Amino acid sequence: MSAAGVRRLVEDHPDDMSPKEAHLWRQRRKQLVEDHDPARLLAGWLAARGVRKVYRAREPLAVLEDPAVIRSGLSDSRAGMSAADVVEGYVSRAQLSAVVRRHLLRAAGAPANVVLHVVEELPPDPVPPLLLAADLADHDGPRELARAEVIIHEALAP
């Protein structure tokens, strides 16, 4: 499922859709609410939302001030996680090279301190809650998965 598909899952309403789309919309929401591991399910649905790249930067916080970067994951205040040592956001494929040059980013395995999700089209700012949850789930740590689950349930609450 694409990032646009997730936005529809949260933002659209069945009355704005064809009967078939509305049925699929309801099924997806129900599946996410009832799943025993909704964070990993959502991350799986969104695996193709963009390319996740990790870098090292001397001043990672400066990356978040770049107008070409939209905060998400660990850097989104809604995540409720204090991760000053790692910044995370979205950047368009067209702007990636410029962001890498401006911030002297170096490709990194570990320890990376910048995570960029490279996409064709930037999500809105702030990113939709389910996109935020999927970004947290990608970290696959117990705190991130637990917080992603809370965000999912809050976003899908009736």
C-alpha positions in Angstrom: 0.0 0.0 0.0 1.3 3.4 -0.9 1.5 6.5 1.4 -1.5 7.9 -0.4 -3.4 4.7 0.3 -2.7 5.1 4.0 -3.8 8.7 3.9 -7.0 7.5 2.4 -7.3 4.9 5.2 -7.3 7.7 7.8 -8.5 10.8 6.1 -11.1 9.7 3.6 -14.7 8.6 4.4 -16.6 5.8 2.9 -19.2 8.2 1.5 -16.5 9.8 -0.7 -15.7 6.5 -2.3 -17.2 3.9 -4.7 -18.9 1.0 -2.9 -15.9 -1.3 -3.7 -13.4 1.3 -2.4 -15.5 1.9 0.8 -15.6 -1.9 1.4 -11.8 -2.2 1.1 -11.4 0.9 3.3 -13.5 -0.6 6.1 -11.7 -4.0 5.8 -8.2 -2.4 6.1 -9.2 -0.3 9.1 -10.8 -3.3 10.8 -7.8 -5.5 10.1 -5.5 -2.9 11.6 -7.6 -2.4 14.7 -8.0 -6.2 15.4 -4.5 -7.3 14.5 -2.3 -8.5 17.4 0.7 -6.7 16.0 -0.7 -3.7 14.1 2.6 -1.7 13.9 4.4 -4.5 12.0 1.3 -5.1 9.8 1.2 -1.4 8.9 4.9 -1.2 8.3 4.5 -4.2 5.9 1.7 -2.6 4.1 3.8 0.5 3.6 7.2 -1.1 2.9 7.1 0.3 -0.7 6.3 3.9 0.4 9.8 5.1 -0.4 13.4 4.2 0.0 14.8 4.4 3.5 18.4 5.8 3.5 20.6 6.2 6.5 23.5 8.8 6.9 26.0 10.3 9.3 26.0 14.1 9.7 28.1 16.3 11.9 25.0 18.4 12.7 22.0 16.1 12.3 19.6 18.7 13.8 20.3 21.0 11.0 18.8 18.5 8.6 15.5 19.0 10.3 15.6 22.8 9.6 16.0 22.2 5.9 12.8 23.3 4.1 13.1 20.2 1.8 12.8 17.8 4.8 9.5 17.0 6.5 9.9 15.6 10.1 8.6 12.1 10.8 9.3 9.1 12.9 11.6 9.8 15.8 11.8 13.5 15.0 8.0 14.0 15.0 6.9 15.5 18.4 3.7 13.3 18.2 6.0 10.2 18.6 6.8 11.3 22.1 10.3 9.9 21.9 13.4 11.8 22.8 15.9 10.8 20.2 18.2 13.8 19.9 21.0 11.5 18.5 18.9 10.5 15.5 16.8 12.7 13.2 14.2 11.4 10.7 12.2 12.8 7.9 10.9 12.7 4.3 12.6 14.2 1.3 11.7 14.1 -2.3 13.9 12.1 -4.7 14.4 15.4 -6.7 15.8 17.1 -3.5 17.9 14.3 -2.1 21.2 15.2 -3.7 20.9 18.8 -2.7 20.0 17.9 0.9 23.0 15.5 1.0 25.3 18.2 -0.3 24.0 21.0 2.0 24.4 18.9 5.1 27.5 16.9 4.1 25.7 13.6 4.7 27.8 10.4 4.4 26.2 7.1 3.7 26.2 5.1 6.9 25.6 1.6 8.0 25.7 2.0 11.8 25.7 4.2 13.7 23.6 6.4 11.5 22.2 9.7 12.9 20.0 10.7 10.0 17.2 8.6 8.5 15.6 9.9 5.3 12.6 8.4 3.6 13.1 9.2 -0.1 9.8 9.5 -1.9 8.5 10.8 -5.3 5.9 13.1 -3.7 6.3 14.5 -0.2 3.5 13.7 2.3 1.8 16.6 4.0 3.4 18.4 6.9 2.8 17.0 9.5 2.7 13.5 8.1 -0.5 11.5 8.6 -0.5 9.6 11.9 -0.4 6.1 10.2 2.7 7.2 8.2 4.3 8.3 11.4 3.4 5.0 13.0 4.9 3.0 10.1 8.1 5.1 10.4 8.4 4.3 14.1 7.7 0.6 13.4 10.6 0.5 10.9 13.0 1.0 13.8 11.7 -2.4 15.2 12.6 -1.5 18.8 10.1 -2.3 21.6 9.6 1.4 22.5 9.0 2.4 18.9 6.7 -0.5 18.2 4.6 0.2 21.4 4.3 3.9 20.5 3.4 3.1 16.9 0.6 0.8 18.2 -0.8 3.6 20.3 -0.7 6.0 17.4 -2.5 3.5 15.2 -5.3 3.0 17.7 -5.7 6.7 18.3 -5.8 7.4 14.5 -8.4 4.7 14.0 -10.6 5.3 17.0 -14.2 5.8 16.1 
